[in-house]
Amino acid sequence: MTLIFALALAPAWFPAGTPRVATIACYLLMLGLWLLSQLTCYPWGSVCAVRYGAHGVLESSLAPLLVALPWLLGFAEWPAARSVFVAAGVAALLIGLTAWGRHDEREAAPEPPVDRGARPPHQGP
């Protein structure tokens, strides 16, 4: 959630003359991460539609795109905007890696495997 708030506030720190595409990309990224957070099975999520581990995988795989975005969209010459996206990429990678392998209590527990060779309890040995 801290990354979402930082991305919401970042355009206010961009100097005058920063391309509008940097601001739009910042807000779209913020909205996308907020939506992903709302759909994730964890305490801040509203709907349990995305597993917590999948959230980490998505966020980590998004990190290289965030770092490359200033060059892809043509605002790499503006240091403030470039720094925001590079820092967001590093933060997304670190945050995403901490979510791998974790789960929330709202996620469905995995069912135990069915042992086809076991006898029912009433049949005895």
N, C-alpha and C positions, 0 to 999 in steps of 0.2 A: 504494500500500500504506500510505502514511503516513496517508491519510484514513481508511482502514479501522481502523488502530490508534487514531487519535484518536477515532473514533466508538465504539470499544469501551471506551475509558477515560472518555469524556465523562460518562456517567451517575454516575460516582463523584464528580464535581464539582458535581452538582446539589444545591442546598440541600434540607433537609428540607421537605416539603410540596409539592415539585414533583409535578405529576400523573404518575401511573404511565404514562399514554399517551406522555409524552415519552421515558421510558426505553425502553418497548417499541418506539417508532418508531426510536429510535437503534439498538437492537440489530437490528431488522429491516432497516434501511438498511445497517448494517454487514454483515450476512449476505448481502444482495443484491449489494452491491458486491464482496464476497469471491467469491461464486459467479461473477459476471461476470468477475472477474480470473482465476479458475481456468479459465474457458472461452476466454479470449482468447489469440491467437497472439502471445505475447511472453514474455520470459525467466521471468516469475513464473507463467505459466499452466501448467496441467497438461495440458489438452487443447486442441488447436488447432481450435476450433469457431467462434469469433467472430474476424473480422478485426480487426486493431489499429485501423484507421480507423473501423470500425463501433463499436468500444468507445468511441472518442472522441465519436462522434455520440450514442450512448446516454447517456454520462456528461454531455455538454453539455446535452442535452435534459432531463435529470433536474434540472439546476440550478434552474430557476424553481420547480419543485415543492418542492424542499428549502427554498427561501427562504419559500415560502408555507405550508409545513406547520404551523408554530406557530399560525397563524391558522385554518387549516383544521381542526386537531385541538383547538383551544381552549386551548393553553398559552402563548399569546403574552404573558400577564401576568408570566411568570416569566423575568426577563432572562437568566439563565444558560442555560436551555434554548433560549430564542429565539436567543441569540447563537451557540450551537453549530450550530443548523440554518442560520442565515444564513451563517455562516462556511463550513459544509460546502457550501452552495450555490455560494458564490463559488469555493471551492477546486475543486469538481467542474467548474465552468465553465472555469476556467483549466487544469486538468489535461486535461479533454476537448479543449480547443482545441489543446493541444500534440500530441495524438495524431492529429489529422486529417491525412490524406495520407501518413502513415507506414505502414510495413509491417515485418514481422519476417521473418527468413530462413526460418522454418518455413512461412510462407504459400506457397501454390502460386504459382509465377511465371506471369504472364499469357502465354498462347501468342501467338506472332506471328501477325498477320493473314495469311490465305491470299490470295495474289495469283493470281487466276484467269486473268489475261492473260499471265503469264510462261510461257515455254517451259521444259520440263525441260532440265537441263544436257546431256543426250546428243543433243538435236536440233540444237544449234548455232544460228547466226543465221538 
